[in-house]
Amino acid sequence: LSEVEMMKEKFAKLLLGEDMSGGAKGVCTALAISNAITNLAASVFGELWRLEPLSHERKTMWRREMEWLLSVSDYIVELVPSWQSFRDGSNLEVMVTRPRSDIHINLPALRKLDTMLLESLDSYKETDFWYVEQGIILSEKDDSNKNNNMQHSLQRQEEKWWLPTPRVPPNGLSDEARKSLQNQRDCTSQILKAAVAINGQVLSEMEVPDLFWESLPKNGKSCLGEVMYRGLTAEKFSPDALLQHLNLSTEHNALEAANRVEAAIHIWQRKIHQQKHQQIQQQQQHHQQKDMIKQNAKSSWGKVKDFVAEIDRQTLVERAESLLLSFKQRFPGLPQSVLDVNKIQYNRDVGHSILESYSRVLESLAFNILARIDDVLFIDDAARQGRINSPAVTA
């Protein structure tokens, strides 16, 4: 009975659009479901401070409430023609429903990734490493080898001082334990790539909101700035070389540069589309042969210039897309761009909202698991290095 009441409350908030007053200030259904999945993942997983199994309560909460939210997708269908046979041997073409193609393909894949991540966390029940709070580390008096390892750990985690620090035995993890941890890292990395791919595909299918178009400048050059525009238009273009000339010392600077590149791509793509549309309209307007001859005679040079401009813009788009890909590879934990945030906020497609939010929270979970694995491997490397350089070993 309690689960039924919880489900009523959950769907009541969704129908109200998170406006408990019952007025007209609620958000649309798509954004309400997206926020519900995001908030559920934040309450269940958080930032994932440790490599340990989820508690039974949190795991049950995640599976139960995700089933409630994902049940909406069972009713997102499309009509397709099909043949119905009768007893007299006659056939009749009728329209039948089937799950929408993008949901039918991506949602089972996301469920599988979800299960694999939970199983990955369950594998850390009995481990050779453990965690110690930062305050305990600073107050303890360890030997020089441990102090050296903890000093490396503190330097690594100084930006996230609230996270507990992993510890390993003095001689490091056993070969079997390290191999198992490395295998878990490789598997989680593949899960992360799959979640990123699905999320990117869904975001690309979302409609760009009008508010984003209104915020863009008139041309891509003013959007990029002088340094990036010169790098994109250089005779020998290299994304890595261009990144080295940009000020990417902080995550904020990197995100701002990525936003400008993405905005320039959409400006150029829109101009290319508009130019092609105008050319089609011009061809449709000139039906008479005399008018066509005059138009070709008068504006032949103009058409050549437009053709050249279109080629240049297409080249710039390809170079800018490769630069944006380099941004994402160099900064895998980069927050969402302005365009992605606008798409999520103003999206009205419930199916896209479910797939985008589900893949995004799984991407975040996989990224955090990788970060915690890397913390343990970092400490283990320091312990192994200390073991190799110790007097007992070198003698």
Buried (B, 14 or more C-beta within 10 A) or exposed (E): EEEEEBBEEBBEBBEBBEEEEEEEEBBBBBBBBBBBBBEBBEEBBEEBEBBBBBEEEBBEBBEEBBEBBBEBBEEBBBEEEEEEEEEEEEEEEEEEEEBBEBBBEBBEBBBEBBEBBBEBBEBBEEBBBBBBEBEEBEEEEEEEBBEBBBEBBBEBBEEEEEBBBBBBBBBBBEEEBBEBBEEBBEBBBEBBEBBBBBBBBBBEBBEBBEEBEEEBEEEBBBBBEEEBBEBBBEEEBBBEEBBEEBEBEEEEEBBBBBBBBBBBBBBBBBBBEEBEEEBEEEEEEBEEEEEEEEBEEEEEEEEEEBEEEBEEBEBBBEBBBBBBEBBEEEBEEEEBBBBBEBBBBBBEBBBBBBBBBBBBBBBBBBBBBBBBBEBBBBBBBBBBBBBEEBEEEEE
